[in-house]
Amino acid sequence: QVQLVESGGGLVQPGGSLRLSCVASGNIFSPNVMGWYRQAPGHQRELVATITSGGAPDYADSVKGRFTISRDNAKNAVYLQMNSLKPEDTAVYYCNVRPLYNILNRGSWGQGTQVTVSS
């Protein structure tokens, strides 16, 4: 059983910044991949960014150059620095952790944190 707790969401104006945090606890396999996904009403959940235990990041094209993912292995934490935010970034953001070597295991999810970008 793995638990993930997200924080850092809120309301910002276009062009603003937010930093999301996620801390995992429980039976966490290693090595693993941690990442952020988002879902807007009426839309499917989509990948935003992932990062391996070794620090290799991957980003969706829509956020590349604006968002930065990082992690602290000692704290089992993953972060998402979001800059130059757009209204299209408005969504509930979810944290995820999964084992690196089991492609059938979709991992565990956090409860989500709301990000709203509006004037």
C-alpha positions, 0 to 999 in steps of 0.5 A: 500500500502506497499513499501520496499527498499533494499540495501547492495548488491554487489560483494564479493569473496567466503568466504566473507560477506555482510549485506542486509537491507530493510526498509518498509513503508506504510500500514503495518499490525501488527503482521507480518512476514518479510523475504528475498527471492532470485532468480537466472536466470532460477530458481524460487524464493526461501525462504532464511529466515523469522522473526516474529514481536516477533523475531522468525527466520526461515532459509532455510537449505542451509543458516542455520549457515551462515546467520542471520536474524534480525529486528528493529520494531521501524524502520520497518526494516529487515536485513540479515547478510551473512557470508561464502558466496558461489558462489551458493548464487549468486542471486537477493535478495528480501525483503518481508512483510506479515500479520502473521494471513492471510495465503492467503496474500503473502505480498509486495515485494521490488525491489531486490538487486544483490548479486554476489559471485565470484573470 
